[in-house]
Amino acid sequence: MLSEQTIATIKSTVPVLEVHGTTITKRFYQMMFEAHPELLNIFNHANQKQGRQQGALANAVYAAAQHIDRLEEILPVVRQIAHKHRSLGIKPEHYPIVGKYLLAAIKDVLGDAATDEIIAAWAEAYGVIANVFIDVEAEMYKEAEQQQGGWSDFKSFVVQKKVKESSQITSFYLVPQDGQVLPAFEPGQYISLQMRIPGEHNTHIRQYSLSDAPGQPHYRISVKREDAVGSRPAGKVSVYLHEQVQAGDVLQVSAPAGDFTLDRTDRRPVVLISGGVGLTPMVSMLASLVESAPDRPITFVHAAVNGDNHALRNEVEKLVATHTQAAVRWCYSRPTEQDRLAQAFHKEGRLDLAWLQSVIPERNAQYYFCGPEGFMQSVYGLLKEWNIPASDIHYEFFGPASAWEAEAQAQ
């Protein structure tokens, strides 16, 4: 428990963090990586270069300061982050390092404004918050290791086969190298790949949704090749997977993680909305629902650029065909002439509320969505405009949380 004085001091720093938060977190990462370059084996370099990780940490610190007197209110966010930490291999010994350089960065950026009283208050508060994460993550590591076929950290998997799903997306079927049974997972969860790429000094870890139903003899991920666009560099891991990794190769894989999962206790209709490669957790959810909840209405909406970019279409249509209460709708932003001739889509352009209302038969439903950041921000806005309760809106955001997601989580 924090003292009243500490809480008051932390609260007093909220306006300062609002202005200087990102500057502090940029300095924090710079100082920490200079002192501990080995941590570059864990952190996503691309997110660092694009400033996404720094912005996400600034949002997290700001939220912690706002809620320092009622930390229980941010426990859902803590669990979401803890899932990612467990899948990355974050351990208790990392937290003192983070705390040391976070406090040093606050002092470095704010100078004399960061008084001894403020630094002491943040040191006390960080200790409490870090212990919450350590306890939650310890339970997650234990749960992952103790389930049938489970393991901690990373385990060797063999690429059983590699299947091209579209012009940009390829699926990888993974099986344990030791031949052990695969642990169960919840539809919507992800695994991490720890990649050692020739010529790269550090390992790279990336998280990918499991795109097949639970209970299969394999884990499947469907990966989009991220080519360079403008100032954004190509994705090192995705390009390596597409160009170099072949059937028979061995990859290091974490146990499934994530809290973006189906609410199986709710029997209302389900609406699954995806954009681009964001359909991967949705396909897993759909495959599970048609098997386990045949009486539950499902609307599957997917947005793609065109048919060339549309992955797993045939698989989704086969799943829907087995479920009399399921319907699928395709939205293409720039359909090809072949798409038009084949009448391969139901809407041209981008998703809008009027069209969603016309294809979703029952507003009172559970809504799940995933896709690129701009797509997700748009879908979230449309659902809020339709007055869908926050408790019925669920989404997966890969990478660090952006400002809109931090705002959404605070509601």
Secondary structure, 3 states (H helix, E strand, C coil): CCCHHHHHHHHHCHHHHHHHHHHHHHHHHHHHHHHCHHHHHCCCHHHHHCCHHHHHHHHHHHHHHHCCCCHHHHHHHHHHHHHHHHHHCCCCCHHHHHHHHHHHHHHHHHHHHCCHHHHHHHHHHHHHHHHHHHHHHHHHHHHHHHCCCCCCCEEEEEEEEEEECCCCEEEEEEEECCCCCCCCCCCCCEEEEEECCCCCCCCEEEEEEECCCCCCCCEEEEEECCCCECCECCCHHHHHHHHCCCCCCEEEEECCECCCCCCCCCCCCEEEEEEHHHHHHHHHHHHHHHHHCCCCCEEEEEEECCHHHCCCHHHHHHHHHCCCCEEEEEEECCCCHHHHHCCCCCEECCCCHHHHHHHCCCCCCEEEEECCHHHHHHHHHHHHHCCCCHHHEEEECCCCCCHHHHHHHCC
